[in-house]
């Protein structure tokens, strides 16, 4: 039996399992945990406001911040879900982040030949001790609780490293959803992440540019568990996008490399991803397509990425022939 046929059969089995596993309701619930991470620290501690009201039974909340890396996250216990929640905030200026993104990688010690984005790893290491000690304390107080980890944007990247460290410490991660998450590491890291977090859900909304950076041509690969929402406004228009062998699925978000929209990054499942839900903010960010930003480096990066993917497809075609 050919390797291609084996890979196809394996992906078919996994696809059936994942289609049953992915829940839009769970996804929205996890998104609201991530949404609350954008609120001010005092608001999170007091757990009030629209972003927090979606989960009214949150207690034992601790906010962790690192000013040097601009990181903010919170941990807490949701009594209704019987779950310890760890939610990471993304960048507060995503356009500047994309334009100035540093693509340096560093070694990731938990798997052979694994490399991760140096900035993401430093951001996680800056808060990891406090996060892990707080998590252990919550786990001691709520021994039967499940563990939920989530994040949006850069917060999704740091959440990925957090979830993996929890697994390395012997803890189970019951729900792990990230939204608009950039690529975190190389192919070996992506394969390791898929092994350790088999039910990770990486949600991508339509023309969101952030999941396309850092670039494949620079050695970064997405963990192969994308759920792609292929409509700007239809929250029911989604599909799971399996991939294998360290290659991303070219039929989902990767097919829109040159058509990116910051507004899609800031709206997931029909929900604005920041702390508030003010329509004026929605209207303002809706015009932030890169076509309206003529000097934006994203356009250049997208062309470079498309050239690389075309070359990869040509190589695969030659091999198959």
C-alpha positions, 0 to 999 in steps of 0.5 A: 500500500502506498504511503499516500494511500496510508496517509489518506486513510489515516486522515479520513479516520482522524477527520471523522473523529475530529468532526465529532469532537469539534463543538461550535458551542464549546468554541464560543465558550472558550473564546469568551474566556480568551476575550476576558483576558483583554480586560483590565486587571482589576476588571478581571479580578472582580469578574465584571463586564460583558466579557466576563458575564458569559461565565458567571461562576468564575472564582479564585482568579489570579491575573499574571502580567509581565510588562517587559513582554506585554503579556497578560493572562489569568487563571481561575476556577469556573464552578459551572464547568468544574474547570480550571481556566488559563486564558492568555491575552494577545497583542494590543497592537496587532498591525505593528506586531505583524510589521515588526515580527522577529522570526528568530527561532530557539531550541525547544528542549522537550523534543528532538530537533524542535525549534520555536519562535524565540519571542514566544518562548521568552514570553512564556518563560517570563510567566511560566513559574507563576502560572505553574505554581498558581495552577498547582494551587488551584488543582489542589483546591479543586482536585477533580476539576478539568483544565481549559487553556485558551488564547487569542492571537499572540496569546494563542502562541503562549497558550500553546507553550503553556498547554505543552508544559502542563502535559510535560508535568503530567497534567491532562489538558481537557479543552485547548482552543486557540483563535487566530494563533500564529505559527509557533515552531518548526515541523518537528515542534508541530508534530510533537504538539499534535502528539501531545495535544491531539484534540487541540483546536486552532480556529482560523477566521476567513482572511485573518493574516496572523495564522500565516506568520511567521512564514513557512519559508522561514521554517515555521509550521502550524500544528495540524488541527485547524478548524477554518471558518471560510465566511466573513459573516456566516458563523456556521460555515466552517470545516476541519482541515486535516494535514499530515507529514508537517504540511499544512492544508492548502485548501483552507486558510492557506489558500488566501495568503494574499487576501488578508484582513485585520478585521477578521482577526478581531472578530471570531464566531461573530464576537469581537475578541477584545474586552468590549463589544462596541460596534464603533470599534468593529466599524473602525477595524473593518477597514484595516485591510492591507490594501488600505495600508500601502506600505504594509510589509504583510503584502511582501511577506505574503508574496514570498510565502506564496512563492515558497508554497508554489515551489513546494507543490511543484516538487511534490508534483515531480515526486508523484510523477 
